[in-house]
Every structure is written in structure tokens, then in C-alpha cells.
Amino acid sequence: MADFKGEDIRQSAISGSWYPSDAGALKEELLAYLRNAELPAFGGKLRALILPHAGYYYSGQTAAFALKAIQSKSYQRVIILSPSHQAYRGNLLTSGHSAYQTPYGKVVLDRDALQILAKKLAQEALLLNPIRFDREHAIEIQLPFLQELLSRDFKLIPIMMMDQSMTTVKKFSSILAEMIASFPENEETLLIASSDLSHYHKQAAANRLDHHLIERLGNFDLPDFYQSISSDSMEACGYGAIACVRLTAQKLGAKQLSVADYRTSGDISGDYNSVVGYLSAIISEGEGNEN
């Protein structure tokens, strides 16, 4: 592991448990997932991905189906939205460090963009709170895949949503879309929603809940999406992150959603009595949806 002494680095909270701590073993595992993944059909410019955030043993293969679409591409920045699995003050959270550490090295934060984002959010009475020494896995689990796949260094904008309400999603998506559109034309930005789907149901119930969410994402309407969440007809720990990325991408002209892979933890472990649902999907500027 590289030594970044003197820099303010967030050390990994999940290396050695959720994914290998050895860079060579990590690379071997990621490449195996990518070899076993087939690139799904999608049209137009890729704007965003929806990815699961369990340990790689459970969700790495599902993630690889969508991530294969960005292999060897160049992005100047990656924006990852996730829920927060721990409670902190603030509507939205980000890292209080300057970079994340993984076995591949560091991923540097785009502090300038985060400052701009914080000011714009404050104008809408939304607090972006920088957190130090967090143990949030939903952001970190995406980073080794991105480091392996992207052809040049990228800067990270990590956002954990404490407030996943529809009101916050409406405000936040408008600010995000405006900020992304303001970046220079030669600087590409990738949006990622990090979320698992239903939790701890039997396989048949999980499939029913998850496919309802996939249908709502394909024919996306924000009030309808939230009505389905509130009525418990679908579940996702990062429903606000998914909705915000879907809506932001729409504002940027990307309306096509292509499902890359769906499975549950039971499909991996063989235990179908209490499963978690995993989805990966591509949001692009093509016509129609590929479900």
C-alpha cells in the first residue's frame, strides 16, 4: 500500500473484509467479475450508473455488468450519491478528508466543486456536512472498480444523503444538473447512485419488490416513485440517491434506463429465506428503456 504521509487521507474502513486488502488479489477478483460480465445494450451518451454496495462476494458481479460500460473511458470527476448508514447532523454529508485510500492508492476529492456545491445547497437551506473518520461503505465500495476501469485519474465528489426526501431530491438534482452543465465541455462527469434494493425478505417477495422498483425506474416519475416507496411496494436503502441520480440525468438529457444485471444475495449464497436485492443499470441519452 502506498504511503501518503502528510496528506489528509481517509483510511479504508472495509479493506480486508468487504474486498481484498492486497492490490494484486483485488485486481484478480475485479478482472474476473469483468470477464464474466456482458455489456448490456444501451443507446447514446452514458451519463449515470446505478450500482449495488454490498461486499464484492455478493454484489461484485452485478456491479461489473454496468461498470463494463465505462472500461478505459476518461472522466475528470465522478459524483457518487449514497445513503448514510450512520446518523450525522446535516441534510447531506461528504468526506472531511482530502482523499480516500484503497489498496490501489488514493482517490482525491474535488474540493473546489464541493465548495461550490455547499454554497449552492446552503442557498436552498440544505446543509452539506463534511464528516471525518466515517465508516460508510456505500461510497468506498465503488472506488476500486473505478480505479481499475478508468484510463486516467479522476476526482471524486462523494455525497451521503441523510435526508432522502422528495423535496431534497428535487432541490439537489437541480443544483447537481446545473453544476455538471457548468463544467468545461472537455471535462466528462460520471454520476453514480450507490444502493441495494429490498432487504431481508424471502426470495419471491424480494423479487416482487425489486421488479416493481425496476419498473418505476424505467418509466420514471418522481412523485410516483416516492408513492411506491411510502406504500412499501418497493424498497431501497438509497432510494433518494437513486431518485436524485435518475432525475439529474434526465435534466441533462439522459432518459434511457438499461438494466445491466439483477440478482439477490440468495442467488450467490443459496439461502433464499432472507435476501438482499442487487441491481446495476445504465442511464444514457438513448431512446426508450432496456429492461
N, C-alpha and C positions, 0 to 999 in steps of 0.2 A: 504494500500500500504506500502511495506517495506521501511524503511529509510536507505539509503546508504550514509549517511553523511560522507564526507571526500573522497569519490570516485568521479571520473570524469564521471558522468552518463549523457547520452543524455536523457532528459525527453521526454515523448511521445508527438508527435505532433498531434495525431489523436484519442487518447483515449477519449471516451465520445461522439464521433461523428461517426467515421468510425467503431468503435466497442465499446462495453460497458466498462465503466471505473471501474465498480465493478467486482472484480475477480470471485465472485460467479455467477453473471449474465453472465459474459463472458464464464465461464466454461459450464453453462447450454446451451448457444447458440452453442458453438463449438460441444458439445456432441450430440446435436440434429442434426446438419449437418452430423456428422459421422454416426449416427444411420440411417439416410435416404440415405446414400451413399452405393453403391455396389462396391466391389473391382473388377476392370477390370482384364481381363486375360492378363498376360504378362509372358515372359519366362526369365530364367537366373537371374543373379545378377542385382538388381536395382542400377543404377548409378546416375540418374538425374530425376528431375521433371520440368515440365512447369506449372506455376500457374498464375492465374489472380491476379490483385491487386486493385480491387475496394473495397468499403466498404463491410462488410460481408453480409449486407442485399441483395446486388446484386450478389456478387461472392463467398460468403462463401460456398454455397452448391456445386458449381462447383469445387472449390478447394478441398473439402472434398473427392470427388471421387478418386483423385490421392493420396492425403495425407493419406488415409486409408492404403495404401501400406506400410507406414513406422511406423504404430502404434506399440508401445512398442519395437521398434528397438533401437539400440545404435549407435550413430555416435559421434566421437570425435570432428568433426568440420563440419560446414555447410557453404558452399560458396553460397551466393545469388548475382546474377547479375541482374541488373535492368537498365532502362533508368534513366536519371535525368530530373525531371520535372521543375527544376530551372537551370539557367545558372551559371556556375562557370568556373574558369580557370582550365585547365588540360584535358588530354585525358580521364582519368578515375578518379573517386572520391571514397573516403572511409570516414568513420567517424573519426573525430579527437578526439572522446571521447574513454573511455576505456570500455564502456558498454552501452547497450540500456535498458531503463526502460519500462516495460509494467505492467499492473495490476497483473500479475503473479510473478513479480520480475525482476531481471536483467538478461540480456544475455551478457556475457563477450566476448569481441573481442579477436581473436588470433593475438596479436600484433607481436609476433615473425614471424608468417607466413606472415603477411602484410609487415614487414620489408624486408623479403626475396623477396616477390613479387615486392615491389617497386624497389629494386636494379635490378632485372631481367628485369623489364619493362624499366627502365632507359637505360639499355644496348641496347634496341630496340628503343630508343628515344621516349618512351611513359612516360608521367608524371602521377603518381598516387598522387592526391592531397587530403590530409586529410581536411575535412570540419567540422567545429563546428557549433552547433545550427541549423543544417539543418532541413527542414520540409518535407523531402522526405518520402512519404507514401509507395512507392513500396517495400522498404526493410522491414519497420516496420510491415506492414500488415501481413507478413508471420510469424512473431515471436510468437504470442500467440498460433497459431496452433502447431508450433514446440515444444513449451514448454509443451503443453498439451499432445502431442503424444509420444515424445521421452522418453525413460526409464531412461536416465541419463543426467547430464549436458553436454552441448556441447559448443564449442567455435565458434564464428561467424566471417566469413570473408565477409563483405559487400562491394560490388563494384557497383557503379553507373556509367554508361557509358555516358559520354558527347560525345565521338566520337564513333559512331556505324558503321563506315565504314568497308568494307570488308577487307581492309588492316590491320586495327587494330584487327579485329576479328581473322584473320589468325595468327598474332603475339601473341595475348593474349591467344588464345586457346592452342598454342604450349607451352607457359610458364605455363599455368594452368595445362595442362596434365603432364608436366614434374614434377611440384611441387607435384601434387597429387600422382604420382607414387613414389616419393621420401619419402613419409611418411611411418612410420613403418607399416608392414603388418597387425598388430593387431589394427591399428587405421583406422576406416572407415570414409570416407568423402562423404557427400551428396552435389550434385550440384543442384541449383535451378535457373531457369530463371523466373523472375517476369515480366509479360507483359500482357496487354489487347490486343485485336485484333482491328478490324475496329471500327471507331468512327463516330457516328452521321449520319449514313445513315438510310434509310428506311430498314425494316426487310429483305425484299427479297434481296436487294443489299448487306446488311451486310452478310447474309448467303452465297451469291455467293463469296464475297471477302474472307471470313473466311475459307470456304471449299477449296478454292484454296490454301491458306496458309497451311492448314492441309495436303493436298496432297503433297505439296512441302516438308513438314517436313517428311512425310512418306518415300518418295524417295529423300532423302536429297542430294543435290549437291549445294555447296556454291555459285558458280557463277550463277547458275540457280535461286537460292533463291534470290540473290540480283538483278538479272534482273527483277524478278517479283515484287520486291519492287519498283525499279526505274520506271517500266512501270505502276505503280498504279493498278496492277491486284490483289494485296493483301495489307493489312495494318497491322501494329502492332506498338504500341508506343515503345516497347522494342525489335524491330526486331534484333538489334545487340546482345542483351542479349540472345535471343532465339537461334540465329545462333551460338554464341560462346559456349553456353552450349551444343547444338547438336553436334558441331564439336569436342569439348573437350571430350565428352562422346564417340564419335566414335574413337578418338585416344586412349582411354582407353579400347576399345573393346566392347562398347555398341552401337549397331546399330539398335536395335528394338525400334520402337516408338509405344506405345499403347495409343490411345485416351481414356481418362477416362470419360470426360464429355465436352459437348459444349452447350452453350445457349447464349442468348443475354439479355441485360437489359430489353428488351421488354417482354421477357418470364416471367419476375418477376413482372414488373410494369403494364403490359398490354398496354403500349404506344409503338406502333411499328413504329412511324413516325421518330424517331431519337434515334438509339440504339447504344450500345457498345457491342462488342463481347467478350465472355469469354471462354477460353479453359483451360482444365487441361489434362496433359498427362504424361506418364511414359516412360523413356528411360532406356532400360535394355540390357543385353547381350544375349537375346534370338534371334531366327532366324525369319526373316520376320517381318511384321508390322501388328498391330491390330488396324484398323481404323473403 
